[in-house]
Amino acid sequence: MRMRKRNNLEPRMEACSAIWIKEPQTMKGKWLSLMPEARAIRLEVGCGKGKFTVETAQAEPDVLLIAVERVKEAMLLGMERALEMGLKNVFFLDLDAANLEEYFEENEIDLIYLNFCDPWPRKKNAKRRLTFRSFLEKYKKVLKPMGEIHFKTDNSGLFEWSLEEFAHCKLEIRNLTRDLHANGPVGIMTGYEEKFYQLGTPINRCELINVEVQDA
Ligand SMILES: C[S@@+](CC[C@H](N)C(=O)[O-])C[C@H]1O[C@@H](n2cnc3c(N)ncnc32)[C@H](O)[C@@H]1O
């Protein structure tokens, strides 16, 4: 996501320090301590400006939501919104999803949201796609057995390619649709999704189940 640089980025980030986890490595295996009563821990990878994040957290106050985004300028807007809304069940991390295992213990996460990740259309950049097999293996590690990944994208090429990656990584595919909103809006829309929906672009979605037991 390309974002305008903000001169006042750092003070605005600091103002969000209640929900900005600056040293996520210290939380590895302890995320539930942020909200011991939570019935589940969910992770959103590449949350962008956090529209889906804050609306999901508001809709499900008994779930702990952790949003990861590597562009601070985008993540800041999500954090500010979460504070304005008075949300207590959402936290943000500015990090690269490639390093997830440094911050999350094996079997720590119930569900991962992967919404409208960058398609990286050139073949030579396939490894950067957040549905590339090396990313999927990291997600599988931090997910509980039978944990889920919920994936949405407007990009049909990326979707079809990703289905092959999911199969390669033995993730069980469920509830697949190539036109999620065919009969009217379904679920909470992300910022990107709202734009594509207004343009009439069909949204692809599927759920993946972590059926494979990890080696000890
Ligand atoms: C196309 S935007 C979608 C944003 C949001 N999910 C939505 O649907 O509106 C993709 C986001 O993923 C973030 N992203 C891409 N690769 C990432 C990575 N390796 N780690 C963390 N965030 C990443 C980008 O910075 C960008 O904000």
The ligand as a Gaussian input file, in Angstrom:
#p B3LYP/6-31G(d) Opt

LIG

0 1
 C       -4.062000      -4.198000      -0.968000
 S       -3.851000      -3.748000       0.704000
 C       -5.337000      -4.340000       1.479000
 C       -5.607000      -3.689000       2.809000
 C       -6.833000      -4.224000       3.567000
 N       -6.650000      -5.607000       3.948000
 C       -8.084000      -4.081000       2.751000
 O       -8.606000      -5.104000       2.266000
 O       -8.574000      -2.954000       2.615000
 C       -2.651000      -4.952000       1.256000
 C       -2.006000      -4.574000       2.583000
 O       -1.153000      -5.624000       3.006000
 C        0.025000      -5.044000       3.547000
 N        1.092000      -6.042000       3.429000
 C        1.591000      -6.568000       2.292000
 N        2.581000      -7.444000       2.551000
 C        2.706000      -7.467000       3.906000
 C        3.573000      -8.167000       4.794000
 N        4.494000      -9.024000       4.325000
 N        3.436000      -7.965000       6.119000
 C        2.514000      -7.104000       6.595000
 N        1.662000      -6.389000       5.803000
 C        1.768000      -6.574000       4.476000
 C        0.265000      -3.833000       2.684000
 O        1.097000      -2.889000       3.293000
 C       -1.161000      -3.325000       2.481000
 O       -1.548000      -2.413000       3.493000

